[in-house]
Amino acid sequence: MAFAQNFSVDEPMYASVDIPPHYLNGGDKGLLSDLYTIISETAPVSQDSVKGRAAVSFSVSKDGQIDTDSIKVIRNRSVPDDYLKAAIEAIK
């Protein structure tokens, strides 16, 4: 049995833009650097090094704000939950 949900979308979620969005504080390298700094400050301190990889997706509104409800972990390879939570908080 399957169910469908009816909903209307006032605006399309994705659109083409003339100038693609970019991080104002140093582009992609600045974004990664800032995220690393925030995550290392908020993640739990451990004697053991943590290795792993995760991918997180999120949407950015027309005015450049991150839609915090859209943040999702889309891939996780051995990253502990505490570190994933720190990464999500860093994006917010």
Backbone as XML, in Angstrom:
<?xml version="1.0"?>
<chain id="A" units="angstrom">
  <residue number="1" name="MET">
    <atom name="N" x="0.838" y="-1.161" z="0.000"/>
    <atom name="CA" x="0.000" y="0.000" z="0.000"/>
    <atom name="C" x="0.894" y="1.239" z="0.000"/>
  </residue>
  <residue number="2" name="ALA">
    <atom name="N" x="0.559" y="2.212" z="-0.772"/>
    <atom name="CA" x="1.338" y="3.452" z="-0.844"/>
    <atom name="C" x="0.421" y="4.643" z="-0.594"/>
  </residue>
  <residue number="3" name="PHE">
    <atom name="N" x="0.987" y="5.673" z="-0.032"/>
    <atom name="CA" x="0.244" y="6.901" z="0.231"/>
    <atom name="C" x="0.948" y="8.055" z="-0.452"/>
  </residue>
  <residue number="4" name="ALA">
    <atom name="N" x="0.190" y="8.980" z="-0.939"/>
    <atom name="CA" x="0.758" y="10.190" z="-1.545"/>
    <atom name="C" x="0.349" y="11.381" z="-0.698"/>
  </residue>
  <residue number="5" name="GLN">
    <atom name="N" x="1.243" y="12.319" z="-0.616"/>
    <atom name="CA" x="0.944" y="13.530" z="0.150"/>
    <atom name="C" x="0.816" y="14.685" z="-0.829"/>
  </residue>
  <residue number="6" name="ASN">
    <atom name="N" x="-0.285" y="15.405" z="-0.748"/>
    <atom name="CA" x="-0.482" y="16.558" z="-1.617"/>
    <atom name="C" x="0.035" y="17.809" z="-0.935"/>
  </residue>
  <residue number="7" name="PHE">
    <atom name="N" x="0.834" y="18.558" z="-1.635"/>
    <atom name="CA" x="1.304" y="19.831" z="-1.118"/>
    <atom name="C" x="1.597" y="20.744" z="-2.293"/>
  </residue>
  <residue number="8" name="SER">
    <atom name="N" x="1.551" y="22.029" z="-2.044"/>
    <atom name="CA" x="1.844" y="22.974" z="-3.115"/>
    <atom name="C" x="3.163" y="23.669" z="-2.813"/>
  </residue>
  <residue number="9" name="VAL">
    <atom name="N" x="3.858" y="23.978" z="-3.854"/>
    <atom name="CA" x="5.139" y="24.670" z="-3.720"/>
    <atom name="C" x="4.969" y="26.048" z="-4.333"/>
  </residue>
  <residue number="10" name="ASP">
    <atom name="N" x="5.120" y="27.081" z="-3.504"/>
    <atom name="CA" x="4.962" y="28.442" z="-4.001"/>
    <atom name="C" x="6.124" y="28.859" z="-4.890"/>
  </residue>
  <residue number="11" name="GLU">
    <atom name="N" x="7.311" y="28.439" z="-4.520"/>
    <atom name="CA" x="8.506" y="28.785" z="-5.284"/>
    <atom name="C" x="9.294" y="27.517" z="-5.557"/>
  </residue>
  <residue number="12" name="PRO">
    <atom name="N" x="9.982" y="27.459" z="-6.680"/>
    <atom name="CA" x="10.815" y="26.279" z="-6.925"/>
    <atom name="C" x="11.970" y="26.239" z="-5.927"/>
  </residue>
  <residue number="13" name="MET">
    <atom name="N" x="12.366" y="25.034" z="-5.537"/>
    <atom name="CA" x="13.452" y="24.881" z="-4.573"/>
    <atom name="C" x="14.790" y="25.261" z="-5.212"/>
  </residue>
  <residue number="14" name="TYR">
    <atom name="N" x="14.973" y="24.971" z="-6.480"/>
    <atom name="CA" x="16.235" y="25.243" z="-7.149"/>
    <atom name="C" x="15.993" y="26.168" z="-8.333"/>
  </residue>
  <residue number="15" name="ALA">
    <atom name="N" x="16.931" y="27.019" z="-8.572"/>
    <atom name="CA" x="16.820" y="27.943" z="-9.694"/>
    <atom name="C" x="18.211" y="28.230" z="-10.241"/>
  </residue>
  <residue number="16" name="SER">
    <atom name="N" x="18.274" y="28.609" z="-11.493"/>
    <atom name="CA" x="19.545" y="29.018" z="-12.086"/>
    <atom name="C" x="19.859" y="30.435" z="-11.630"/>
  </residue>
  <residue number="17" name="VAL">
    <atom name="N" x="21.131" y="30.698" z="-11.423"/>
    <atom name="CA" x="21.542" y="32.029" z="-10.988"/>
    <atom name="C" x="22.667" y="32.530" z="-11.884"/>
  </residue>
  <residue number="18" name="ASP">
    <atom name="N" x="22.748" y="33.856" z="-12.017"/>
    <atom name="CA" x="23.818" y="34.441" z="-12.817"/>
    <atom name="C" x="25.164" y="34.333" z="-12.105"/>
  </residue>
  <residue number="19" name="ILE">
    <atom name="N" x="25.151" y="34.576" z="-10.802"/>
    <atom name="CA" x="26.376" y="34.501" z="-10.008"/>
    <atom name="C" x="26.176" y="33.416" z="-8.955"/>
  </residue>
  <residue number="20" name="PRO">
    <atom name="N" x="26.950" y="32.326" z="-9.025"/>
    <atom name="CA" x="26.760" y="31.261" z="-8.046"/>
    <atom name="C" x="27.160" y="31.716" z="-6.644"/>
  </residue>
  <residue number="21" name="PRO">
    <atom name="N" x="26.543" y="31.141" z="-5.611"/>
    <atom name="CA" x="26.882" y="31.539" z="-4.241"/>
    <atom name="C" x="28.313" y="31.150" z="-3.901"/>
  </residue>
  <residue number="22" name="HIS">
    <atom name="N" x="28.925" y="31.940" z="-3.038"/>
    <atom name="CA" x="30.272" y="31.623" z="-2.572"/>
    <atom name="C" x="30.436" y="32.129" z="-1.145"/>
  </residue>
  <residue number="23" name="TYR">
    <atom name="N" x="31.330" y="31.510" z="-0.425"/>
    <atom name="CA" x="31.592" y="31.877" z="0.960"/>
    <atom name="C" x="32.437" y="33.142" z="0.959"/>
  </residue>
  <residue number="24" name="LEU">
    <atom name="N" x="31.958" y="34.179" z="1.647"/>
    <atom name="CA" x="32.617" y="35.486" z="1.598"/>
    <atom name="C" x="33.971" y="35.515" z="2.291"/>
  </residue>
  <residue number="25" name="ASN">
    <atom name="N" x="34.196" y="34.606" z="3.226"/>
    <atom name="CA" x="35.441" y="34.620" z="3.987"/>
    <atom name="C" x="36.452" y="33.633" z="3.404"/>
  </residue>
  <residue number="26" name="GLY">
    <atom name="N" x="36.819" y="33.813" z="2.148"/>
    <atom name="CA" x="37.865" y="32.978" z="1.567"/>
    <atom name="C" x="37.398" y="31.872" z="0.653"/>
  </residue>
  <residue number="27" name="GLY">
    <atom name="N" x="36.164" y="31.931" z="0.178"/>
    <atom name="CA" x="35.687" y="30.914" z="-0.758"/>
    <atom name="C" x="35.614" y="29.533" z="-0.117"/>
  </residue>
  <residue number="28" name="ASP">
    <atom name="N" x="35.787" y="28.498" z="-0.939"/>
    <atom name="CA" x="35.687" y="27.121" z="-0.452"/>
    <atom name="C" x="36.749" y="26.811" z="0.604"/>
  </residue>
  <residue number="29" name="LYS">
    <atom name="N" x="37.973" y="27.286" z="0.379"/>
    <atom name="CA" x="39.047" y="27.032" z="1.353"/>
    <atom name="C" x="38.735" y="27.697" z="2.688"/>
  </residue>
  <residue number="30" name="GLY">
    <atom name="N" x="38.209" y="28.909" z="2.650"/>
    <atom name="CA" x="37.842" y="29.609" z="3.877"/>
    <atom name="C" x="36.713" y="28.915" z="4.609"/>
  </residue>
  <residue number="31" name="LEU">
    <atom name="N" x="35.730" y="28.412" z="3.850"/>
    <atom name="CA" x="34.613" y="27.688" z="4.455"/>
    <atom name="C" x="35.116" y="26.447" z="5.175"/>
  </residue>
  <residue number="32" name="LEU">
    <atom name="N" x="35.950" y="25.658" z="4.492"/>
    <atom name="CA" x="36.474" y="24.442" z="5.115"/>
    <atom name="C" x="37.319" y="24.763" z="6.340"/>
  </residue>
  <residue number="33" name="SER">
    <atom name="N" x="38.115" y="25.811" z="6.254"/>
    <atom name="CA" x="38.945" y="26.215" z="7.385"/>
    <atom name="C" x="38.087" y="26.636" z="8.577"/>
  </residue>
  <residue number="34" name="ASP">
    <atom name="N" x="37.066" y="27.444" z="8.321"/>
    <atom name="CA" x="36.186" y="27.896" z="9.402"/>
    <atom name="C" x="35.402" y="26.731" z="10.010"/>
  </residue>
  <residue number="35" name="LEU">
    <atom name="N" x="34.894" y="25.823" z="9.162"/>
    <atom name="CA" x="34.182" y="24.657" z="9.681"/>
    <atom name="C" x="35.104" y="23.794" z="10.535"/>
  </residue>
  <residue number="36" name="TYR">
    <atom name="N" x="36.329" y="23.571" z="10.063"/>
    <atom name="CA" x="37.294" y="22.767" z="10.818"/>
    <atom name="C" x="37.557" y="23.396" z="12.183"/>
  </residue>
  <residue number="37" name="THR">
    <atom name="N" x="37.732" y="24.706" z="12.206"/>
    <atom name="CA" x="37.998" y="25.403" z="13.469"/>
    <atom name="C" x="36.828" y="25.253" z="14.433"/>
  </residue>
  <residue number="38" name="ILE">
    <atom name="N" x="35.609" y="25.481" z="13.942"/>
    <atom name="CA" x="34.429" y="25.389" z="14.807"/>
    <atom name="C" x="34.219" y="23.960" z="15.293"/>
  </residue>
  <residue number="39" name="ILE">
    <atom name="N" x="34.376" y="22.992" z="14.393"/>
    <atom name="CA" x="34.186" y="21.592" z="14.781"/>
    <atom name="C" x="35.226" y="21.183" z="15.812"/>
  </residue>
  <residue number="40" name="SER">
    <atom name="N" x="36.482" y="21.574" z="15.612"/>
    <atom name="CA" x="37.524" y="21.177" z="16.563"/>
    <atom name="C" x="37.320" y="21.838" z="17.922"/>
  </residue>
  <residue number="41" name="GLU">
    <atom name="N" x="36.659" y="22.992" z="17.954"/>
    <atom name="CA" x="36.380" y="23.660" z="19.231"/>
    <atom name="C" x="35.160" y="23.082" z="19.941"/>
  </residue>
  <residue number="42" name="THR">
    <atom name="N" x="34.203" y="22.528" z="19.182"/>
    <atom name="CA" x="32.956" y="22.058" z="19.794"/>
    <atom name="C" x="32.868" y="20.541" z="19.922"/>
  </residue>
  <residue number="43" name="ALA">
    <atom name="N" x="33.671" y="19.805" z="19.165"/>
    <atom name="CA" x="33.625" y="18.344" z="19.238"/>
    <atom name="C" x="34.251" y="17.881" z="20.548"/>
  </residue>
  <residue number="44" name="PRO">
    <atom name="N" x="33.855" y="16.713" z="21.018"/>
    <atom name="CA" x="34.415" y="16.212" z="22.270"/>
    <atom name="C" x="35.920" y="15.985" z="22.157"/>
  </residue>
  <residue number="45" name="VAL">
    <atom name="N" x="36.626" y="16.262" z="23.231"/>
    <atom name="CA" x="38.077" y="16.074" z="23.252"/>
    <atom name="C" x="38.359" y="14.600" z="23.503"/>
  </residue>
  <residue number="46" name="SER">
    <atom name="N" x="39.274" y="14.053" z="22.731"/>
    <atom name="CA" x="39.609" y="12.645" z="22.855"/>
    <atom name="C" x="41.104" y="12.467" z="22.674"/>
  </residue>
  <residue number="47" name="GLN">
    <atom name="N" x="41.651" y="11.487" z="23.351"/>
    <atom name="CA" x="43.071" y="11.177" z="23.190"/>
    <atom name="C" x="43.317" y="10.506" z="21.844"/>
  </residue>
  <residue number="48" name="ASP">
    <atom name="N" x="42.341" y="9.775" z="21.357"/>
    <atom name="CA" x="42.473" y="9.070" z="20.086"/>
    <atom name="C" x="42.089" y="9.993" z="18.944"/>
  </residue>
  <residue number="49" name="SER">
    <atom name="N" x="42.816" y="9.869" z="17.843"/>
    <atom name="CA" x="42.435" y="10.673" z="16.685"/>
    <atom name="C" x="41.209" y="10.033" z="16.037"/>
  </residue>
  <residue number="50" name="VAL">
    <atom name="N" x="40.354" y="10.859" z="15.499"/>
    <atom name="CA" x="39.136" y="10.387" z="14.855"/>
    <atom name="C" x="39.332" y="10.517" z="13.359"/>
  </residue>
  <residue number="51" name="LYS">
    <atom name="N" x="39.108" y="9.421" z="12.657"/>
    <atom name="CA" x="39.215" y="9.440" z="11.206"/>
    <atom name="C" x="37.887" y="8.978" z="10.636"/>
  </residue>
  <residue number="52" name="GLY">
    <atom name="N" x="37.492" y="9.605" z="9.578"/>
    <atom name="CA" x="36.245" y="9.255" z="8.929"/>
    <atom name="C" x="35.860" y="10.364" z="7.976"/>
  </residue>
  <residue number="53" name="ARG">
    <atom name="N" x="34.781" y="10.152" z="7.294"/>
    <atom name="CA" x="34.311" y="11.136" z="6.329"/>
    <atom name="C" x="32.801" y="11.169" z="6.351"/>
  </residue>
  <residue number="54" name="ALA">
    <atom name="N" x="32.259" y="12.362" z="6.231"/>
    <atom name="CA" x="30.808" y="12.513" z="6.174"/>
    <atom name="C" x="30.482" y="13.613" z="5.174"/>
  </residue>
  <residue number="55" name="ALA">
    <atom name="N" x="29.317" y="13.521" z="4.580"/>
    <atom name="CA" x="28.838" y="14.568" z="3.673"/>
    <atom name="C" x="27.527" y="15.099" z="4.238"/>
  </residue>
  <residue number="56" name="VAL">
    <atom name="N" x="27.399" y="16.415" z="4.218"/>
    <atom name="CA" x="26.222" y="17.081" z="4.759"/>
    <atom name="C" x="25.646" y="17.979" z="3.673"/>
  </residue>
  <residue number="57" name="SER">
    <atom name="N" x="24.328" y="17.973" z="3.527"/>
    <atom name="CA" x="23.691" y="18.867" z="2.557"/>
    <atom name="C" x="22.851" y="19.895" z="3.298"/>
  </residue>
  <residue number="58" name="PHE">
    <atom name="N" x="22.667" y="21.047" z="2.653"/>
    <atom name="CA" x="21.808" y="22.090" z="3.209"/>
    <atom name="C" x="21.402" y="23.026" z="2.089"/>
  </residue>
  <residue number="59" name="SER">
    <atom name="N" x="20.344" y="23.799" z="2.334"/>
    <atom name="CA" x="19.849" y="24.771" z="1.358"/>
    <atom name="C" x="20.148" y="26.180" z="1.843"/>
  </residue>
  <residue number="60" name="VAL">
    <atom name="N" x="20.363" y="27.055" z="0.880"/>
    <atom name="CA" x="20.617" y="28.463" z="1.172"/>
    <atom name="C" x="19.476" y="29.271" z="0.568"/>
  </residue>
  <residue number="61" name="SER">
    <atom name="N" x="18.893" y="30.171" z="1.359"/>
    <atom name="CA" x="17.769" y="30.982" z="0.891"/>
    <atom name="C" x="18.249" y="32.077" z="-0.057"/>
  </residue>
  <residue number="62" name="LYS">
    <atom name="N" x="17.290" y="32.780" z="-0.648"/>
    <atom name="CA" x="17.626" y="33.864" z="-1.579"/>
    <atom name="C" x="18.469" y="34.946" z="-0.922"/>
  </residue>
  <residue number="63" name="ASP">
    <atom name="N" x="18.256" y="35.165" z="0.377"/>
    <atom name="CA" x="19.010" y="36.223" z="1.060"/>
    <atom name="C" x="20.332" y="35.722" z="1.646"/>
  </residue>
  <residue number="64" name="GLY">
    <atom name="N" x="20.704" y="34.476" z="1.332"/>
    <atom name="CA" x="22.004" y="33.956" z="1.740"/>
    <atom name="C" x="22.038" y="33.267" z="3.084"/>
  </residue>
  <residue number="65" name="GLN">
    <atom name="N" x="20.876" y="33.077" z="3.711"/>
    <atom name="CA" x="20.821" y="32.412" z="5.013"/>
    <atom name="C" x="20.678" y="30.901" z="4.826"/>
  </residue>
  <residue number="66" name="ILE">
    <atom name="N" x="21.319" y="30.141" z="5.701"/>
    <atom name="CA" x="21.194" y="28.687" z="5.657"/>
    <atom name="C" x="19.863" y="28.287" z="6.278"/>
  </residue>
  <residue number="67" name="ASP">
    <atom name="N" x="19.114" y="27.453" z="5.564"/>
    <atom name="CA" x="17.863" y="26.905" z="6.085"/>
    <atom name="C" x="18.235" y="25.769" z="7.032"/>
  </residue>
  <residue number="68" name="THR">
    <atom name="N" x="18.193" y="26.036" z="8.333"/>
    <atom name="CA" x="18.659" y="25.054" z="9.312"/>
    <atom name="C" x="17.822" y="23.777" z="9.308"/>
  </residue>
  <residue number="69" name="ASP">
    <atom name="N" x="16.568" y="23.857" z="8.864"/>
    <atom name="CA" x="15.735" y="22.657" z="8.778"/>
    <atom name="C" x="16.169" y="21.742" z="7.639"/>
  </residue>
  <residue number="70" name="SER">
    <atom name="N" x="16.939" y="22.266" z="6.693"/>
    <atom name="CA" x="17.343" y="21.471" z="5.535"/>
    <atom name="C" x="18.656" y="20.722" z="5.752"/>
  </residue>
  <residue number="71" name="ILE">
    <atom name="N" x="19.344" y="20.950" z="6.862"/>
    <atom name="CA" x="20.645" y="20.313" z="7.096"/>
    <atom name="C" x="20.443" y="18.819" z="7.330"/>
  </residue>
  <residue number="72" name="LYS">
    <atom name="N" x="21.133" y="18.002" z="6.512"/>
    <atom name="CA" x="21.007" y="16.546" z="6.608"/>
    <atom name="C" x="22.366" y="15.897" z="6.363"/>
  </residue>
  <residue number="73" name="VAL">
    <atom name="N" x="22.651" y="14.845" z="7.113"/>
    <atom name="CA" x="23.830" y="14.022" z="6.846"/>
    <atom name="C" x="23.431" y="13.069" z="5.731"/>
  </residue>
  <residue number="74" name="ILE">
    <atom name="N" x="24.110" y="13.170" z="4.592"/>
    <atom name="CA" x="23.743" y="12.314" z="3.462"/>
    <atom name="C" x="24.691" y="11.128" z="3.302"/>
  </residue>
  <residue number="75" name="ARG">
    <atom name="N" x="25.858" y="11.196" z="3.945"/>
    <atom name="CA" x="26.791" y="10.075" z="3.914"/>
    <atom name="C" x="27.650" y="10.137" z="5.167"/>
  </residue>
  <residue number="76" name="ASN">
    <atom name="N" x="27.859" y="8.988" z="5.785"/>
    <atom name="CA" x="28.704" y="8.931" z="6.974"/>
    <atom name="C" x="29.573" y="7.686" z="6.906"/>
  </residue>
  <residue number="77" name="ARG">
    <atom name="N" x="30.867" y="7.914" z="6.927"/>
    <atom name="CA" x="31.816" y="6.801" z="6.941"/>
    <atom name="C" x="32.654" y="6.888" z="8.210"/>
  </residue>
  <residue number="78" name="SER">
    <atom name="N" x="32.172" y="6.254" z="9.237"/>
    <atom name="CA" x="32.910" y="6.095" z="10.498"/>
    <atom name="C" x="33.095" y="7.370" z="11.305"/>
  </residue>
  <residue number="79" name="VAL">
    <atom name="N" x="32.252" y="8.366" z="11.126"/>
    <atom name="CA" x="32.345" y="9.580" z="11.939"/>
    <atom name="C" x="31.411" y="9.406" z="13.139"/>
  </residue>
  <residue number="80" name="PRO">
    <atom name="N" x="31.942" y="9.526" z="14.370"/>
    <atom name="CA" x="31.095" y="9.375" z="15.560"/>
    <atom name="C" x="29.987" y="10.430" z="15.610"/>
  </residue>
  <residue number="81" name="ASP">
    <atom name="N" x="28.868" y="10.071" z="16.234"/>
    <atom name="CA" x="27.706" y="10.958" z="16.311"/>
    <atom name="C" x="28.033" y="12.315" z="16.930"/>
  </residue>
  <residue number="82" name="ASP">
    <atom name="N" x="28.881" y="12.344" z="17.957"/>
    <atom name="CA" x="29.225" y="13.621" z="18.592"/>
    <atom name="C" x="29.887" y="14.573" z="17.601"/>
  </residue>
  <residue number="83" name="TYR">
    <atom name="N" x="30.696" y="14.033" z="16.706"/>
    <atom name="CA" x="31.371" y="14.868" z="15.719"/>
    <atom name="C" x="30.402" y="15.318" z="14.630"/>
  </residue>
  <residue number="84" name="LEU">
    <atom name="N" x="29.449" y="14.446" z="14.272"/>
    <atom name="CA" x="28.426" y="14.850" z="13.303"/>
    <atom name="C" x="27.581" y="15.985" z="13.865"/>
  </residue>
  <residue number="85" name="LYS">
    <atom name="N" x="27.220" y="15.888" z="15.142"/>
    <atom name="CA" x="26.442" y="16.957" z="15.775"/>
    <atom name="C" x="27.232" y="18.260" z="15.783"/>
  </residue>
  <residue number="86" name="ALA">
    <atom name="N" x="28.534" y="18.181" z="16.039"/>
    <atom name="CA" x="29.381" y="19.377" z="16.025"/>
    <atom name="C" x="29.437" y="19.978" z="14.624"/>
  </residue>
  <residue number="87" name="ALA">
    <atom name="N" x="29.486" y="19.126" z="13.598"/>
    <atom name="CA" x="29.515" y="19.619" z="12.217"/>
    <atom name="C" x="28.209" y="20.324" z="11.870"/>
  </residue>
  <residue number="88" name="ILE">
    <atom name="N" x="27.087" y="19.749" z="12.274"/>
    <atom name="CA" x="25.787" y="20.371" z="11.998"/>
    <atom name="C" x="25.672" y="21.705" z="12.724"/>
  </residue>
  <residue number="89" name="GLU">
    <atom name="N" x="26.123" y="21.769" z="13.955"/>
    <atom name="CA" x="26.102" y="23.034" z="14.702"/>
    <atom name="C" x="26.996" y="24.074" z="14.039"/>
  </residue>
  <residue number="90" name="ALA">
    <atom name="N" x="28.122" y="23.641" z="13.487"/>
    <atom name="CA" x="29.032" y="24.575" z="12.813"/>
    <atom name="C" x="28.376" y="25.179" z="11.578"/>
  </residue>
  <residue number="91" name="ILE">
    <atom name="N" x="27.574" y="24.388" z="10.870"/>
    <atom name="CA" x="26.894" y="24.888" z="9.676"/>
    <atom name="C" x="25.816" y="25.895" z="10.056"/>
  </residue>
  <residue number="92" name="LYS">
    <atom name="N" x="25.140" y="25.655" z="11.177"/>
    <atom name="CA" x="24.079" y="26.568" z="11.616"/>
    <atom name="C" x="24.670" y="27.918" z="11.920"/>
  </residue>
</chain>
